[in-house]
Amino acid sequence: MISGKAKLAGVIGWPVGHSRSPRLHGFWLERFGIDGAYVPLAVKPEDFPDVIRALPLMGFRGANLTVPHKEMAVGLVDVVEPLAWRIGAVNTLVIRDDGSIEGRNTDAFGFLENLRRGAPGWVPASGPAVVVGAGGAARAVCVALQDAGVTEIRLVNRTEERAQALADALGTGMVVPWAERAVALAGAALLVNTTPLGMTGQPPLDLDLTALPPTAVVNDIVYAPLETDLLARARARGNVVVDGLGMLLWQAVPAFEAWFGQRPAVTEELRRYVLA
Ligand code: ATR
């Protein structure tokens, strides 16, 4: 139940109907008994600049951004947090007391927190990381790994120029041609899929795992299905696997805290609720 004083936030995307964020934040709002609401906002790209300018005028505390707005937002907000600047994308807007809009990125935090909790034995010094994909998600993953202290990141992408552009932006990273992707797994301590391959309705990621050490951790940022073909194959050969749902849940924690003033917990109950 919300009152006339309810604190407001939401998720802006186009389309937005698939987003699980309203369910996720709604769970926490109810748990804390907060007088607040988190709503889906379907906004076309051409209307996005007007809409973010309207948020403070309507009393919103902030919003999450999803496809296709994350990159455009970097040039539209009043202040870009340094991490969001490096990633080149904003996934969280925080409206400050003076009405100005701050752009943050909590995806890197979400990725790392999920990885650390899902694979407690993994440490950045464990060895090289192989990142498949070179889009926006890969960029957040690579920045997170770089900041955690991973010294060797091997970038594998179907379009090699995009992997090279990512390596250049990071100032580090070794580009491996798509045809050599199976070989890139030799000696790796971590493998992360950042492409949509393996998602329901998409073909699986075509990657032979033979060269991957059995001690390596395998993480897929896809979470529908929870166990992708990649994770099932990795699990079958004895690798520790981490699914992608936790990244979604953990990226929401700092955002919820910024808007609603309470730090929420990520629990098994929440995982089940968000998946249902
Ligand atoms: P996101 O922001 O979610 O990362 P994106 O920027 O569209 O989305 O990036 C999608 C990534 O998945 C890209 O690395 C893309 O490879 P290309 O750069 O070659 O396009 C990768 N990807 C998508 N479909 C793919 C496919 N069928 N085979 C190989 N890679 C694919």
Residues whose N, C-alpha, C, O or C-beta is under 5 A from the ligand:
A	BS01	ATR	G133 A134 G135 G136 A137 A138 N157 R158 T159 R162 T194 T195 P196
